[in-house]
Every structure is written in C-alpha cells, then in structure tokens.
Amino acid sequence: MYLVIERSVLAKAVSHVQSVAEKRNAIPILSNILFDAESDQLTLTATDMDVSIVEQVPAQVHRPGSITMPAQILHDLLSKLPDGLEVEMKLDEDSNRMQISAGRSKFMLATQPKQDFPLVETSAMPVQFMIAAAELKRLIDKTIRCVAREETRYYLTGIFLHRAETPEGQMLGAVSTDGHRLARALAPLPSGAEALEGLILPAKTSAELSRLLDQTEGEVRFAASETKVHVTIGRVQIISKVVDGTFPDYRQVIPTQNDKVLHVDRQAFRAALDRVSTIVSDRTHSVKMLVEPGTLTLSANSTDQGTAAEPVEADYNQEVIDSGFNARYLLEIVSQIEGDWLRLSFFDGAKPALVNDTADPNVLFVMMPMRV
C-alpha cells in the first residue's frame, strides 16, 4: 500500500471517523481506522460495532492496499502537522508498519490487518428520503438533551424519529424523554418518509450525526430499515443500529389543558434561574417557581448553602401557581429556545408544565414538577 494525500484532506476525514473508534475496548481492533486505497480514492472506516462512519476522499494511490491504524494516535499526529503539506503513506512489508512522511517529519505506526476488522454490513433499506441537513440537525439538537441515560430504560436512550400525526397533517417528528422532561420537534414530512413508522436513533449516533451535519449544507440521504439507519452526508456515510425497543406513546404526556399561560423574557429568566440555582443541592437541583400576576419568582433553599430568590417580570394575570422544577433540566431546555420570549403554561402547580418557543411553534418541551 502506497499513496500520497493532502494533509488537510486526510486530517478532516480522520477527524470525522475517529470519534466512533473505541479508545478503550476489549477488542483492540475497534480502536483502529480501516484504510482502503484503490483507484485514486482512499476509504476510511471506523466502528464500535453499533455505529460506523465511512468516508471516501481523493488520493494519489500508487499501490492499492488495505490496513488498519490506531485512530487516536493518527488523529493527534495529523493535527500537529502544519498546513500545506502532502502526506506520503507507505506500508513497510517487512515490519508491517506504516511509514508516514510529511515535510521533514517521519513516523512509523503499528498496524493490524484488514482481516481482523469487523465488516460494516448494509442491508436493504425500505425507507429512503432526502432531507435538508439543517432540518435534520435541528430535529436532533432540539431533542438530544432529553434522552435518558439509564440503560435500564433502554427504549428511552435515543431519539424517536417517526411520522407524526398533527392537526396540521403528517410531519416528521423527533421525540425524546428521560421520564423527567420531554422534548418534541417537528419538520415537514419529506417525500418518501411516509413509510417511517418509527425508529429509535441511539444517543451516540444522534450526537455523531449532529456533529457531521454541522459541517454540511444542502440535502442528505436518510435510509432506514427495522434494525438500521444509513445516512449519507456528501462523501461521509454513517451506518447505525437502532435501539431495539418500543418507544412509549408520548402523546399522553403532553398537556392539553394547561390554560394558565405566562410569557417571560428568555434571557432574563435564564440569567435569574442560573443565579438562583447556584446554591441548590447537587442531588436534587430543585428550584421553586412562584407565579403571580406580573411576576415570576425563582427561589432555592439549601440546608448547607443557604437561600436565594429573584423575581422576574412576567406577562401573567391569572391565579397564583406554586411549583418546583429541576433547575439543571430547565436550564438545558431554555438553552434550546431561540425566541426572545419564553411561553410557560400550567394547569396547576402539581401537573406538568408546557414550555414553548415563541419563535418556533414546531418545538415544545414538557417539564415534570418536583416537590421543593
């Protein structure tokens, strides 16, 4: 195997794929990237057996071949080389090490054969559609923070992508919940997504997709089966298993009778909540919310740390609401709000609160109350 490639091209491709390579694993080969060189093209593949990333980049291939190399070392090495260099990669057949030359720098990296690297299988994908990269990223970013972390409720450890029935018609929906809060984002249903009954996109896959989509414009191809998804983003492909489980009927959680509505300046509310939550317990993160005509007062009480309270002006003229919420969860939700005004609606202090973004009617959040 012998090829020459621009440092910037190789570094970018390695940075794309290396994040899924396992840094500590009982199977050492999963810490490597597979390099396949042929026909003036280099294909890089990394996998942790659940999610794989494949990228193809142009290269001057003088001698085709395939080999695997350590992902983290290669990523660090390339990031420290100056721009504008060409990288020469030549496999030493005697030592089975990869000689990497760039300018005056020379390295010899350990390798492992391609035969030890797991195959990345792609099955038939009955659901296929095109979607704007920015739209798919929006669906993921608005919901990923509410994904459950506990493996005991494995069916909540991902984002539920599905064809959603709404009063406005069918839409593409993304939903996540950890049992304490829920996030839902909607987008126009792409042509071809009518057959998407529902799949749970794992949290790691969702995070990798968001990272890759952040560098992409235009449309991407989304394909899915009952067990896998295959997303093509330009020269990059991400293939992932889906969570094997049934997502609960989230519609039962979204309040429909919360008729006590207030509007508050998003930045003022977030700043006050951030200040008050400074003294709350690391275990409960609980903050009290007292809503009165014209004012929303946030307060916290910690046996060890003391007390805090701060009023915020609010547009509200209904009965008093006294409730409590997890400050950390609420801060994460508010960070996803883009409008200048935050809309909070309640039924009473003991029932879930509905949080809406006044700038985006297709995004909503549900917060479960807690005792304070």
C-alpha positions as CSV (number, residue, x, y, z in Angstrom):
1,M,0.0,0.0,0.0
2,Y,1.4,3.3,-1.1
3,L,-0.4,6.7,-1.5
4,V,0.0,10.4,-1.3
5,I,-2.7,12.7,0.0
6,E,-3.1,16.3,1.2
7,R,-2.7,16.7,4.9
8,S,-5.8,18.8,5.3
9,V,-8.0,16.3,3.4
10,L,-6.7,13.3,5.4
11,A,-6.9,15.2,8.7
12,K,-10.5,16.2,8.1
13,A,-11.5,12.6,7.2
14,V,-9.7,11.1,10.2
15,S,-11.4,13.6,12.5
16,H,-14.8,12.6,11.1
17,V,-14.4,8.9,11.6
18,Q,-12.2,8.6,14.6
19,S,-14.8,9.7,17.2
20,V,-16.7,6.4,17.0
21,A,-13.5,4.3,17.3
22,E,-13.4,2.8,20.8
23,K,-10.5,4.2,22.8
24,R,-10.7,1.5,25.5
25,N,-12.1,-1.8,24.3
26,A,-11.6,-5.5,24.9
27,I,-11.3,-5.8,21.1
28,P,-8.2,-3.7,20.2
29,I,-9.0,-3.6,16.5
30,L,-12.0,-1.3,17.3
31,S,-9.5,1.4,18.3
32,N,-8.3,1.5,14.7
33,I,-9.4,3.0,11.4
34,L,-9.5,0.9,8.4
35,F,-7.8,2.4,5.3
36,D,-8.7,1.0,1.9
37,A,-6.8,2.6,-1.0
38,E,-7.7,1.9,-4.7
39,S,-8.4,3.8,-7.9
40,D,-7.2,7.2,-6.7
41,Q,-9.5,7.0,-3.7
42,L,-9.0,6.4,0.0
43,T,-11.8,5.0,2.1
44,L,-11.7,5.4,5.9
45,T,-13.9,3.3,8.2
46,A,-14.3,3.3,11.9
47,T,-16.8,1.4,14.0
48,D,-17.7,0.4,17.6
49,M,-19.9,-2.5,16.2
50,D,-23.1,-0.4,16.8
51,V,-22.3,2.7,14.7
52,S,-19.9,3.0,11.8
53,I,-18.6,6.0,9.9
54,V,-17.3,5.7,6.4
55,E,-15.7,8.5,4.3
56,Q,-14.1,8.5,0.9
57,V,-11.5,11.1,-0.1
58,P,-9.3,11.6,-3.2
59,A,-5.7,10.4,-3.1
60,Q,-2.9,9.5,-5.4
61,V,-2.8,5.8,-5.0
62,H,0.4,4.3,-6.3
63,R,0.0,0.9,-4.8
64,P,-3.5,-0.3,-3.7
65,G,-4.0,-2.0,-0.4
66,S,-5.8,-2.2,2.9
67,I,-4.6,-1.8,6.5
68,T,-5.8,-0.5,9.9
69,M,-4.0,2.0,12.1
70,P,-4.7,3.5,15.6
71,A,-7.3,6.2,15.3
72,Q,-6.3,8.4,18.3
73,I,-2.6,8.5,17.5
74,L,-3.2,9.2,13.8
75,H,-5.6,12.0,14.7
76,D,-3.2,13.6,17.1
77,L,-0.3,13.3,14.7
78,L,-2.2,14.9,11.8
79,S,-3.5,17.8,13.9
80,K,0.1,18.7,14.8
81,L,1.4,18.8,11.3
82,P,1.5,22.2,9.5
83,D,-1.0,23.0,6.7
84,G,0.0,22.8,3.1
85,L,1.9,19.5,3.3
86,E,1.4,16.3,1.3
87,V,1.4,13.1,3.4
88,E,3.1,10.1,2.0
89,M,1.8,6.7,3.4
90,K,3.8,3.6,2.5
91,L,3.4,0.2,4.2
92,D,6.7,-1.5,5.1
93,E,6.0,-5.1,4.1
94,D,8.9,-6.4,6.3
95,S,7.9,-4.8,9.6
96,N,4.2,-4.4,8.8
97,R,4.4,-0.8,9.9
98,M,3.1,2.2,8.1
99,Q,5.7,4.8,7.2
100,I,4.1,8.3,7.2
101,S,6.2,11.2,5.8
102,A,5.2,14.9,5.7
103,G,7.8,17.5,5.1
104,R,10.7,16.7,7.4
105,S,8.6,14.6,9.7
106,K,8.6,10.8,9.5
107,F,6.7,8.3,11.6
108,M,6.3,4.5,11.7
109,L,2.9,3.4,13.1
110,A,1.9,0.0,14.2
111,T,-0.8,-1.7,12.0
112,Q,-3.2,-4.6,12.2
113,P,-4.5,-6.5,9.1
114,K,-7.9,-5.7,7.5
115,Q,-9.0,-9.3,8.1
116,D,-9.3,-8.5,11.9
117,F,-11.5,-5.5,11.2
118,P,-15.3,-6.2,11.5
119,L,-17.3,-5.8,8.3
120,V,-19.7,-2.9,8.1
121,E,-22.9,-4.5,6.7
122,T,-25.7,-2.6,5.0
123,S,-29.0,-4.3,4.4
124,A,-31.9,-3.3,2.3
125,M,-33.4,0.0,3.4
126,P,-37.2,0.2,2.5
127,V,-37.5,3.8,3.8
128,Q,-35.5,6.4,1.9
129,F,-35.8,10.1,1.7
130,M,-33.9,13.3,1.2
131,I,-33.9,16.0,3.9
132,A,-32.1,19.3,4.4
133,A,-29.0,18.9,6.6
134,A,-30.1,21.9,8.7
135,E,-33.5,20.5,9.3
136,L,-32.2,17.1,10.4
137,K,-29.7,18.7,12.7
138,R,-32.4,20.9,14.2
139,L,-34.6,17.9,15.0
140,I,-31.6,16.2,16.7
141,D,-30.3,19.2,18.6
142,K,-33.7,20.2,19.9
143,T,-34.3,16.8,21.5
144,I,-31.0,15.1,22.3
145,R,-30.6,16.7,25.7
146,C,-33.8,14.9,27.0
147,V,-32.6,11.4,26.1
148,A,-32.4,9.1,29.1
149,R,-29.0,8.0,30.3
150,E,-30.1,4.9,32.4
151,E,-29.6,1.7,30.5
152,T,-32.4,0.1,32.5
153,R,-34.9,2.0,30.3
154,Y,-33.0,1.3,27.1
155,Y,-36.0,2.2,25.0
156,L,-35.6,5.8,26.1
157,T,-31.9,6.0,25.3
158,G,-32.4,7.6,21.9
159,I,-34.4,9.9,19.8
160,F,-37.7,8.6,18.4
161,L,-38.0,9.6,14.7
162,H,-41.4,8.9,13.2
163,R,-44.2,10.1,11.0
164,A,-46.2,12.2,13.4
165,E,-50.0,12.9,13.1
166,T,-50.7,16.6,13.9
167,P,-53.6,19.0,13.4
168,E,-51.7,20.4,10.5
169,G,-51.3,17.0,8.9
170,Q,-48.4,14.5,8.8
171,M,-45.0,15.7,9.8
172,L,-41.6,14.3,10.6
173,G,-41.3,14.1,14.4
174,A,-38.4,13.8,16.8
175,V,-39.1,13.0,20.4
176,S,-37.0,12.2,23.5
177,T,-37.8,11.8,27.2
178,D,-36.0,10.7,30.3
179,G,-39.1,10.5,32.4
180,H,-38.5,13.9,34.0
181,R,-38.9,16.0,30.8
182,L,-39.8,15.6,27.2
183,A,-38.8,17.3,24.0
184,R,-40.6,17.2,20.7
185,A,-39.6,18.9,17.4
186,L,-41.5,18.7,14.1
187,A,-40.5,19.3,10.5
188,P,-42.3,19.0,7.1
189,L,-42.6,15.3,6.1
190,P,-40.1,14.6,3.3
191,S,-41.3,12.7,0.2
192,G,-40.5,9.1,0.9
193,A,-40.8,9.3,4.7
194,E,-44.5,8.3,4.7
195,A,-43.4,4.8,5.5
196,L,-41.4,5.8,8.5
197,E,-43.5,4.2,11.3
198,G,-40.9,4.9,13.9
199,L,-37.3,4.1,15.0
200,I,-35.2,5.0,18.0
201,L,-31.9,6.6,17.0
202,P,-29.3,5.9,19.7
203,A,-27.9,8.9,21.6
204,K,-24.3,8.3,20.3
205,T,-25.5,8.1,16.7
206,S,-27.5,11.2,17.1
207,A,-24.5,13.1,18.5
208,E,-22.3,12.0,15.7
209,L,-24.9,13.0,13.1
210,S,-25.3,16.4,14.7
211,R,-21.5,16.9,14.5
212,L,-21.2,15.9,10.9
213,L,-24.3,17.8,9.8
214,D,-22.9,21.0,11.4
215,Q,-20.3,21.0,8.5
216,T,-22.8,20.3,5.8
217,E,-25.1,22.3,3.5
218,G,-27.8,21.1,1.2
219,E,-29.6,17.8,1.5
220,V,-28.6,14.4,2.9
221,R,-30.0,11.0,2.2
222,F,-31.7,9.2,5.1
223,A,-32.4,5.5,4.7
224,A,-33.8,3.1,7.3
225,S,-34.9,-0.4,8.0
226,E,-36.3,-2.1,11.1
227,T,-32.8,-2.6,12.5
228,K,-30.5,0.1,11.0
229,V,-30.2,3.6,9.6
230,H,-27.9,4.7,6.8
231,V,-27.3,8.4,6.4
232,T,-25.2,9.8,3.5
233,I,-23.8,13.2,4.0
234,G,-21.7,14.1,1.0
235,R,-18.7,11.8,1.0
236,V,-19.5,10.6,4.5
237,Q,-21.8,7.7,5.5
238,I,-23.0,6.8,8.9
239,I,-24.5,3.4,9.5
240,S,-26.0,2.6,12.8
241,K,-28.1,0.0,14.6
242,V,-31.3,1.4,16.1
243,V,-32.5,0.8,19.6
244,D,-34.3,-2.5,19.8
245,G,-37.4,-1.4,21.8
246,T,-40.8,0.3,21.6
247,F,-41.0,4.0,22.4
248,P,-43.9,4.8,24.7
249,D,-46.9,6.8,23.5
250,Y,-45.5,10.2,24.3
251,R,-48.7,12.0,23.3
252,Q,-50.3,11.0,26.6
253,V,-47.6,13.1,28.4
254,I,-48.1,16.3,26.5
255,P,-50.6,18.5,28.5
256,T,-53.6,19.6,26.6
257,Q,-55.5,21.6,29.3
258,N,-52.8,23.9,30.6
259,D,-54.8,27.1,30.4
260,K,-52.7,29.4,32.7
261,V,-50.2,31.0,30.4
262,L,-47.3,33.4,31.0
263,H,-44.7,35.0,28.8
264,V,-41.3,35.9,30.2
265,D,-38.1,37.4,28.6
266,R,-36.0,34.3,27.8
267,Q,-32.6,35.9,28.7
268,A,-33.9,37.5,31.9
269,F,-35.5,34.2,33.0
270,R,-32.3,32.1,32.1
271,A,-30.0,34.5,34.0
272,A,-32.1,34.5,37.1
273,L,-32.5,30.8,37.1
274,D,-28.8,30.3,36.6
275,R,-28.0,32.6,39.6
276,V,-30.6,31.1,41.9
277,S,-29.6,27.5,41.1
278,T,-26.0,28.3,42.2
279,I,-26.9,27.2,45.8
280,V,-29.1,24.3,45.1
281,S,-28.2,20.8,46.1
282,D,-26.2,18.7,43.6
283,R,-28.6,15.8,44.3
284,T,-32.0,17.4,43.7
285,H,-31.2,20.6,41.7
286,S,-34.7,21.8,42.9
287,V,-35.9,25.4,42.4
288,K,-39.2,26.8,43.4
289,M,-41.3,28.8,40.9
290,L,-44.0,31.1,42.3
291,V,-46.1,32.7,39.5
292,E,-48.2,35.7,40.4
293,P,-49.8,38.4,38.3
294,G,-47.0,40.4,36.7
295,T,-44.2,38.4,38.4
296,L,-42.4,35.1,38.4
297,T,-40.2,34.5,41.5
298,L,-37.5,31.8,41.5
299,S,-36.1,30.6,44.8
300,A,-34.0,27.9,46.3
301,N,-33.3,26.7,49.8
302,S,-30.2,24.6,50.7
303,T,-29.5,23.4,54.2
304,D,-25.8,23.5,53.6
305,Q,-25.5,26.5,51.2
306,G,-28.3,29.0,52.2
307,T,-31.2,30.5,50.3
308,A,-31.7,32.5,47.1
309,A,-34.6,34.3,45.5
310,E,-35.1,36.5,42.5
311,P,-38.2,37.9,40.9
312,V,-38.5,38.3,37.1
313,E,-41.2,40.4,35.3
314,A,-43.7,38.3,33.5
315,D,-46.8,38.8,31.4
316,Y,-49.4,36.9,33.6
317,N,-52.7,37.9,35.1
318,Q,-54.3,34.6,36.3
319,E,-54.3,32.7,39.6
320,V,-51.2,32.0,41.6
321,I,-49.2,28.9,40.6
322,D,-46.7,27.4,43.1
323,S,-44.5,24.7,41.7
324,G,-41.0,23.3,41.7
325,F,-38.6,22.0,39.0
326,N,-35.2,20.6,38.4
327,A,-33.1,23.7,37.7
328,R,-30.5,21.9,35.6
329,Y,-33.1,20.3,33.4
330,L,-34.9,23.6,33.0
331,L,-31.7,25.4,32.0
332,E,-31.0,22.8,29.4
333,I,-34.5,23.3,27.9
334,V,-34.2,27.1,27.9
335,S,-30.9,26.8,26.1
336,Q,-32.8,25.3,23.2
337,I,-35.2,28.2,23.0
338,E,-34.5,30.7,20.2
339,G,-37.2,33.3,20.6
340,D,-36.9,36.4,22.7
341,W,-39.9,35.3,24.8
342,L,-40.5,32.0,26.6
343,R,-44.0,30.7,26.9
344,L,-44.8,28.7,30.0
345,S,-48.3,27.2,30.6
346,F,-49.7,25.4,33.6
347,F,-52.8,23.5,34.7
348,D,-51.8,23.8,38.4
349,G,-48.5,23.5,40.4
350,A,-48.7,19.8,40.7
351,K,-49.1,18.9,37.0
352,P,-46.5,19.0,34.2
353,A,-45.7,22.4,32.7
354,L,-45.5,23.1,29.0
355,V,-42.6,25.1,27.6
356,N,-42.9,26.6,24.1
357,D,-40.5,28.6,21.9
358,T,-42.4,31.7,20.6
359,A,-40.1,31.7,17.6
360,D,-40.7,28.1,16.6
361,P,-44.2,26.7,17.0
362,N,-43.0,23.2,16.0
363,V,-40.9,22.8,19.1
364,L,-42.2,22.1,22.6
365,F,-40.9,20.8,25.9
366,V,-42.7,19.2,28.9
367,M,-41.3,19.5,32.5
368,M,-42.4,17.3,35.3
369,P,-42.8,19.2,38.6
370,M,-41.0,18.2,41.8
371,R,-41.5,18.9,45.5
372,V,-39.4,21.7,46.8
